[in-house]
């Protein structure tokens, strides 16, 4: 017995060489897979082409997290003449930090307000601003109000 007789490796089928398989030799009809010397694209290349082109990894837009609070809640939790800003809202546990950062706070007009409140560093809707100022409060906002 010799070394080459120990391991009889099964030969792979060489398709497309004529012989007893008919005209197409088991390759089917037309197309890229039926041709001689065919080269298919790598799958990863097709996946990359499907993604939209972005200008760098920093181009991804991040949504700003806005926490909304209604006037009615501020009327319940605060006394007249108190200052309201995002830090105080976090201290009173009315809002929480988002990923360790102080979120943007927007005050909305739902509910009634009867106390004079001083609001700083928060976004305020038009309706809420009118109600706060009508009650005698002040809105000192550096951030532009939306809506």
N, C-alpha and C positions, 0 to 999 in steps of 0.2 A: 504494500500500500504506500502511496506517495502523498505528499502534502496537497497537491492539487486535487486529489481524489477525496480528501476529508470534507472539504467544504464545497458542495455543489450549489453555487448561487444560481437562482432562477433568473434567466435572461429576461429583460424587460421587452415588452412587445414593441416592435418598431413599426408604427402605423404609417401608412401612406407610401408604401414601396411597391404597390401593385400586388400581384399574387392572387390568392383565392378569396379576396374580400370584395371583389367587384370594382367598379370604376372609382368609387369614392374612398375605398379602403377604410371604412369605419369612421371616417371623419365627418360624415354628414354632407350637406350641400354647401353652397357658397358662404363666404364670410371669413373673418380674420382667423378663426380657429381651424378652418379647413386648408389654409394656405401652407406652403412649405416655408420653413424658417420663420414662422410667426413669432412675433414678440408682443406679448400683452403688456399694457401699462401696469406699473405697480399700483396696488389698491390705495396705498397711502397718498399717492399723487392725486387720485380722483377725489379723495376726501378733502385734501387741501384746497383743491379748485372750487369745491362747493361753498367754502366759507367766504364771506364778503371781505373785501380788502379794507383794512383799517390803517390809518396813518400812525403806526407805532402803538405800543401797548398802553401808553398814557391817554390815547384817544377815547378810551372807554368812558362813557358818561356815567357818572354816579348820581343816584337819586339822593336828594337832600331829604333827610328825615325831618318832617314837621309834626310837632305834637300840637293838637288842637284842644283848646279849653274854652268852655262856654262861660259867658258872663254870670250866669246863675250860680255856678260853682264858686267863682271868685266872691260873689255876694255872701255866700254861706261861710266860707272859710276865713275871710279877712275882715278886719275892723276898719272903720272909716279913717282915712288919712294914711293908711299903710302903703309902703312902696312894694310894687310887685315887679319882679324880674325873674329870669330863668333860674338863677342860683337859689333864690328864696323858695321858688316852687319845688325845687329838688330837696331843699332842707325840710320842707313841710310834707315831703313824700307825695306830692300831687302828680308829679311826673318823675320819670326815671332817666338815668343817663343811657345813651345809646352808644355801645362800644366804648364806654369810659369817657365819652365827651358830652358836653352840655348840648342838648338839641335846640333847634329853632322852635320857638313857641309862637303860636298864632292864636289870638283871642277872637272868638266868634260871638255873634250877637244873640244867640238863643238864651232866652230867659230875661229876667228883669234885674236891674241894679238900682239900689237906693243909697249906696254909700259913696263917699268921695274917695276914690282910689287913685294912686299915682302909678302909672305903668311905664316901665323903662325896659328898653332892649328887647321888646317883643313886637312881632308883627300884629297889626290890629286891622280887622276888616272895617269897611266904611260904616256898616250898620252898628258895629260894636263901638266904634269911635264916637258916633253920634250919641249913643245911649250913655256912654261914660261921661262925655262932656255935658250932657243934659243933667246928669246927676251931680255935677260939680267936680268931677274928677279931671285929671290931667293925663295926657298921653305924650310922654317924652320918648319918642322912638327914633333911633338913628336909622333903623332898617326901614326900607320903603314898604308900605302896606300894599298887599295885593288885593285885587278885585276892585 
